[in-house]
């Protein structure tokens, strides 16, 4: 198993009211969000992002940390599992000219509305059956995505991550987690789409049990 490391520390933090979100979200809202269609990406905040648009201030401060941590350069090939509209991969290409990028997302809507510069590199698919050959990628990222799977499918996804990497340990994921009862309550209020949320110690035990060798960190609102 890899290390707990916050490679997202330069990603801008939300200023939205986390505690109040749970009082306005319904199970119907969550059901709509979990379809990952237009309502999730470009509908209202009740069912998702409330407009999912490219802004360089989000990923451009993060990419250098990713690149340094995994020694990425123009010869590297990376995969983003849960790439949405390809914003992170676009910034990779801007900051590391020549790098080869691939992205996968369950959402047909997201891929259809991806940035044109990376759309040819993206496919619709599931993290449980990655449509790539063994030993394909130099590094793999999956940011706030895998927790949207039930726990058995999540285990399959982690095994798939191991399969498509050239070297064990060359991945970084973030998942919904909590460290105490207060954080658990906030997470339950915030969550729209996650089907698997665990205490950080439970996550670590799960990673070890499945055989995940990559690095990881937590999304805690």
C-alpha positions as CSV (number, residue, x, y, z in Angstrom):
1,X,0.0,0.0,0.0
2,X,1.2,3.5,-0.8
3,X,1.1,6.6,1.4
4,X,-1.5,9.0,2.7
5,X,-0.4,12.3,1.1
6,X,-2.3,15.5,0.3
7,X,-1.3,16.1,-3.3
8,X,-4.5,18.3,-3.6
9,X,-3.4,20.9,-1.0
10,X,-3.2,23.6,-3.7
11,X,-6.7,22.9,-5.0
12,X,-9.0,25.8,-4.0
13,X,-11.3,25.0,-1.1
14,X,-15.1,25.5,-1.3
15,X,-16.7,28.5,0.5
16,X,-20.1,27.0,0.4
17,X,-22.2,26.3,3.5
18,X,-21.5,22.6,4.1
19,X,-23.6,22.2,7.2
20,X,-26.7,23.6,5.6
21,X,-26.6,21.4,2.5
22,X,-28.1,18.4,4.1
23,X,-31.2,20.3,5.1
24,X,-32.1,21.0,1.5
25,X,-31.0,17.9,-0.4
26,X,-33.6,15.1,-0.8
27,X,-33.3,11.5,-1.9
28,X,-34.9,12.5,-5.2
29,X,-32.0,15.0,-5.7
30,X,-29.5,12.3,-4.9
31,X,-31.1,9.9,-7.4
32,X,-30.9,12.6,-10.1
33,X,-27.3,13.4,-9.3
34,X,-26.3,9.7,-9.5
35,X,-27.3,9.6,-13.2
36,X,-24.4,11.9,-13.8
37,X,-26.2,13.7,-16.6
38,X,-26.9,17.3,-17.5
39,X,-28.7,17.9,-14.2
40,X,-25.6,16.8,-12.3
41,X,-23.0,18.8,-14.2
42,X,-25.0,21.8,-15.5
43,X,-28.2,21.9,-13.6
44,X,-28.8,23.5,-10.2
45,X,-26.8,23.0,-7.0
46,X,-29.6,20.9,-5.7
47,X,-28.5,18.1,-8.0
48,X,-24.9,18.7,-8.6
49,X,-22.3,21.4,-9.5
50,X,-24.7,24.1,-10.7
51,X,-22.6,24.6,-13.8
52,X,-19.4,22.6,-14.5
53,X,-17.1,24.9,-16.4
54,X,-13.4,25.1,-17.1
55,X,-11.4,27.4,-14.8
56,X,-7.6,27.2,-14.8
57,X,-7.4,28.3,-11.2
58,X,-8.5,24.8,-10.0
59,X,-6.1,22.3,-11.6
60,X,-3.2,24.3,-12.8
61,X,-1.9,24.8,-9.2
62,X,-2.2,21.1,-8.6
63,X,-0.6,19.6,-11.7
64,X,3.0,20.5,-10.7
65,X,2.7,18.5,-7.5
66,X,1.3,15.5,-9.4
67,X,4.1,15.8,-12.0
68,X,6.9,16.0,-9.4
69,X,5.5,13.2,-7.2
70,X,5.3,10.8,-10.1
71,X,8.2,12.1,-12.2
72,X,6.0,12.9,-15.2
73,X,7.3,14.4,-18.4
74,X,6.6,14.6,-22.1
75,X,7.2,10.9,-22.5
76,X,4.6,9.9,-19.9
77,X,1.1,8.4,-20.4
78,X,-1.5,9.1,-17.7
79,X,-5.1,8.1,-17.0
80,X,-7.8,10.0,-15.2
81,X,-10.6,7.7,-14.0
82,X,-13.6,9.9,-13.5
83,X,-12.3,12.6,-15.9
84,X,-15.7,14.4,-16.3
85,X,-15.2,17.0,-19.1
86,X,-11.4,16.5,-19.1
87,X,-10.4,19.7,-17.3
88,X,-7.5,18.2,-15.4
89,X,-6.2,16.4,-18.4
90,X,-6.3,19.6,-20.4
91,X,-4.2,21.4,-17.9
92,X,-1.7,18.5,-17.9
93,X,-1.3,19.0,-21.6
94,X,-0.9,22.8,-21.2
95,X,1.7,22.4,-18.5
96,X,3.6,19.4,-19.8
97,X,3.5,19.7,-23.6
98,X,3.7,16.3,-25.3
99,X,2.4,14.3,-22.4
100,X,-0.1,11.5,-23.5
101,X,-3.4,11.6,-21.6
102,X,-6.4,9.3,-21.4
103,X,-9.6,9.8,-19.5
104,X,-12.6,7.7,-18.7
105,X,-16.0,8.6,-17.2
106,X,-19.3,6.9,-16.7
107,X,-21.1,10.0,-17.9
108,X,-22.0,10.2,-21.6
109,X,-23.0,13.8,-21.1
110,X,-19.6,14.8,-19.6
111,X,-17.7,13.2,-22.5
112,X,-20.0,14.7,-25.1
113,X,-19.4,18.1,-23.5
114,X,-15.7,17.7,-22.8
115,X,-13.1,20.3,-23.9
116,X,-12.4,19.8,-27.6
117,X,-8.7,19.7,-27.1
118,X,-8.9,16.5,-25.1
119,X,-12.2,14.9,-26.3
120,X,-10.4,12.5,-28.6
121,X,-8.5,11.1,-25.6
122,X,-11.7,10.4,-23.5
123,X,-14.0,7.4,-23.4
124,X,-17.3,6.5,-21.7
125,X,-16.7,3.5,-19.4
126,X,-16.8,2.1,-15.9
127,X,-13.9,2.0,-13.4
128,X,-14.7,-1.6,-12.8
129,X,-13.7,-2.6,-16.3
130,X,-11.1,-0.3,-17.6
131,X,-10.9,-0.6,-21.4
132,X,-7.1,-0.6,-21.5
133,X,-4.4,-3.2,-21.8
134,X,-2.3,-4.3,-18.9
135,X,0.7,-2.1,-18.0
136,X,-0.4,0.8,-20.1
137,X,0.0,3.9,-17.9
138,X,2.9,5.6,-16.1
139,X,0.5,7.2,-13.6
140,X,-3.2,7.1,-12.8
141,X,-5.4,9.6,-11.0
142,X,-9.0,9.2,-9.7
143,X,-10.2,12.2,-7.8
144,X,-13.5,12.0,-5.7
145,X,-14.8,9.3,-8.0
146,X,-14.4,5.7,-6.7
147,X,-16.6,6.3,-3.6
148,X,-19.5,6.6,-6.0
149,X,-19.3,2.7,-6.4
150,X,-20.8,0.1,-4.0
151,X,-18.0,-1.5,-2.0
152,X,-17.7,-4.6,-4.1
153,X,-17.4,-2.7,-7.3
154,X,-15.0,-0.3,-5.6
155,X,-12.7,-3.3,-4.9
156,X,-12.9,-4.3,-8.6
157,X,-12.0,-0.8,-9.6
158,X,-8.9,-0.8,-7.4
159,X,-7.8,-4.1,-8.9
160,X,-8.3,-2.6,-12.3
161,X,-6.1,0.3,-11.4
162,X,-3.3,-2.1,-10.4
163,X,-3.7,-4.0,-13.7
164,X,-3.3,-1.0,-16.1
165,X,-0.3,0.5,-14.4
166,X,3.2,-0.1,-15.7
167,X,4.5,-0.1,-12.1
168,X,2.7,-0.7,-8.8
169,X,2.1,2.3,-6.6
170,X,1.9,4.9,-9.4
171,X,-1.6,6.0,-8.7
172,X,-3.3,8.7,-6.5
173,X,-7.0,8.6,-5.5
174,X,-9.2,10.7,-3.2
175,X,-12.3,9.4,-1.5
176,X,-15.0,10.6,0.8
177,X,-13.9,10.0,4.4
178,X,-14.2,11.1,8.0
179,X,-12.1,11.0,11.1
180,X,-14.7,11.7,13.8
181,X,-18.5,11.9,14.4
182,X,-18.6,15.6,13.5
183,X,-16.9,15.0,10.1
184,X,-19.2,12.0,9.5
185,X,-22.2,14.2,10.0
186,X,-20.9,16.9,7.7
187,X,-20.0,14.2,5.1
188,X,-23.5,12.7,5.2
189,X,-25.0,16.2,4.8
190,X,-22.7,17.1,1.9
191,X,-22.9,13.9,0.0
192,X,-24.9,13.6,-3.2
193,X,-23.4,10.7,-5.1
194,X,-21.1,8.6,-2.9
195,X,-22.3,5.1,-2.1
196,X,-19.2,4.2,0.0
197,X,-18.0,6.4,2.8
198,X,-15.7,5.2,5.6
199,X,-13.6,6.3,8.5
200,X,-10.0,6.9,7.3
201,X,-8.8,3.8,9.2
202,X,-11.5,1.7,7.5
203,X,-10.3,3.0,4.1
204,X,-6.7,2.0,4.9
205,X,-7.7,-1.5,6.0
206,X,-9.8,-1.8,2.8
207,X,-6.9,-0.7,0.6
208,X,-4.6,-3.3,2.2
209,X,-7.2,-6.0,1.9
210,X,-7.8,-5.4,-1.8
211,X,-4.1,-5.0,-2.6
212,X,-4.2,-1.4,-3.7
213,X,-0.6,-0.2,-3.8
214,X,-1.1,3.5,-4.7
215,X,-1.2,6.7,-2.8
216,X,-4.4,8.2,-1.4
217,X,-6.0,11.1,0.4
218,X,-9.4,12.1,1.7
219,X,-12.2,14.5,0.7
220,X,-13.6,15.8,4.0
221,X,-15.9,18.8,3.6
